[in-house]
Structure formats: structure tokens, C-alpha cells
Amino acid sequence: MLRSGRCAWGGLGGLRRALRTLWARCAACGAALGSGGGELCPRCAGELAPRLGGHCPLCGALYADAEAPVYLCGACRRAPRPWAAFHFHGAYAGALRRLVLEFKFSSRLGRSALLGRFVREACVRDGWPGSLDDAGAFGGWLVVPVPLHPRRLRHRGYNQSLELARAVCRPGCELAPQALTRRVETVPQLGLSAARRRENVRGAFEADACVAGRAILLVDDVMTTGGTLEAATRALLRAGAARVEVLVLARTPEA
């Protein structure tokens, strides 16, 4: 017998909780979560786990053994990248690749909540912004997304790198999409060789004077060879940036 107007689920609040559990879906694949809770189903949680080992700390080059230590790759030993530090979530493969493609090319802006969490967690793991922000050095960090050319931005309707940059901003950091512009409409990098990629983006970026003396977190969605990020970093350094670090959501398994 029900008493005091309470239902079998413990009142209206209990009913709402029961319904949320019943209808809860995985944020990545949409599968029912059941009573297990969380944001991802077990399969997606495994596929989307962060890459914690087996990569280069300066460019994210992925080694065959994901359990191997983190150590500099041969390419970065011979010719270090122009940025000071590199942060990323995982390999551009499987479920993460599918989510990025949906986010980038299928107008699935709702994916930014989950993907934004991944890049925030990557920053936390690596200790960004760390002591530079705590001490107020360089006047705090500027978070700068890799820009799209205006024509491509009009076609797509949004810049996926800007949406990721929004996700990592925190007190002491300033989102600065105006700090970097793409002055050349380059052809898409997909399918180009490493040499062609670098040539394609040579001179493509121009940095604003606001970056002078500042620490910059440069944000993009995917890194393959790093040609785009190198060109953007060099533009920021030419304009007087004191330090540039790079954050990407995903790193391709082979550059």
C-alpha cells in the first residue's frame, strides 16, 4: 500500500532517476547504458581510453607498444619541433576517428561535450597550465585555435578547433581566436604527403601583435605530420610569443 503519496520508486525524484537510468545512452555510440551509469558503454570506454604510454612527448608519434615508456622519437631528437610541449588524448583510429569525423564534417556539434572533456583531461594529466598560470607569468595563457580560412569557415559554419579551445579555457586563460588568422586558402591536407603538407601551409598563417610576450596553447583537432601546427607555431613565435604549447585531440598512428 502506498503511503503519504509516495510511489514505489521513492517519490517523484526517484521516478525521474529511474527514467534517466532507463533511457541513458552512451555518449559515443548511443547504446543503452542500463544501470551501470557513466557516460560511455564499456566497449566505447575501452576504445576511447587516453593513450598514456608508447608515444613521443614532443610530437605524439605512436609506438607499436602502447604500454611502452614515453620517450623522444628519433625525428624529434634530430630536429625538435618549434613548440615547447605537446598534449593529446589518443590515437586517431576506431571510435575516436569516427567521433572526430562526425564532429568535423557532419555538423555534429553535440560531440563537442565529450571531445571537449577528452582535451580537458589531457591538459590535467600533463599539468597544464601549471606554474606559468599559477605565477601569472607572461600575463596568463592565451588559448588559440588553429583557424580556418574565412571561405571554409562560411561553408562549414563553425571551426571545430575553436570548439575544442573553448573546452579547455579556465580562470587565468583567455580564449583568443583573433590571435591567429589563415591568410591563404590551402587545399585540404588529407591525402597529401608529408612534404606536400608542409609546403601547402608554408606562409599560410599570420599572428596578431596581441601574442607578443604571451604563453600560447595552440589547439587543433588532429595532428598527422604536424605541418599545419609547425607553420602556425612559427607564425606565433615570429610575432613575439614567449612560449607555445600544442594541444590536439587525436594523433594519427602513422605520419
ABEGO torsion letter per residue (X at the ends): XBBGGBBAAGEAAAAAAAAAAAABBBAAAGBBAEAAEEABBAAAAAAABBBABGBBAAAGBBBABAABBBBBBAAAAABBBABABBBBABBBBEAAAAAAAAAAAAGBAAAAAAAAAAAAAAAAAAGOAEAAAAAGBGGEBBBBBBBBBAAAAAAAGBBAAAAAAAAABBBGBBBBAAABBBABBBBBABGBBAAAAAAAABGABBBBAAABGBBBBBBBABBBAGAAAAAAAAAAAAAGBABBBBBBABBBABX
